[in-house]
Amino acid sequence: MLGGTLAVPQELGHWGLILGMLIVPTLISMPALFSAVQRLGAARASLLTTTDPLWALLFAALLLGEPLGPSQIAGGALILGGAVLAQSRRSTQRLSAL
């Protein structure tokens, strides 16, 4: 585990890294979301965004070595189950009837 304290970066290079971490994901995610809305429609694209916490969980485990406990696994299963349930035919038919 990393130790230390949280401090405001003092070097310009560190601010550049922070700025890059803010801008690059936005430059990727926003156009991808707009493209998904155009191709899938707003309802399905918004359903796709509900799985974001699941992706964060998976990437944290795979790339950062974060341990997955029972609560994380259960939460991921609930997210995935909710997305599948919302995408089911019955759910889609009920929404289109409104």
Residue, then its C-alpha position, 0 to 999 in steps of 0.5 A: m500500500l502506498g503511504g504519504t500525505l495528500a499535497v498540492p503538486q508543486e511542479l509544473g510537470h505534475w500539473g500537466l499530468i493532472l490536466g492530462m488525466l482530466i482532459v484525455p478521458t473527456l476527449i474519449s468518453m464524450p464523443a463515444l457517448f454522443s456516437a452511442v446516442q446517435r447509433l443506439g438512441a438515448a434510452r439504450a445509450s443511457l442504459l450502457t452508461t449505467t454499467d460504468p461502475l462495473w467497468a471501473l471495478l473490473f479495470a481496478a481489479l485487472l490493472l491496479g490489482e485491487p482486491l475484489g471482495p464479496s460486496q464488490i462482486a455482489g454489486g457488480a452482479l446487481i449492476l449487470g443484472g439490472a442492465v440485462l433486466a432493463q434491456s429485456r423485451r418486456s421492459t422495452q415493450r412496457l417503456s414504448a407503451l408509455 
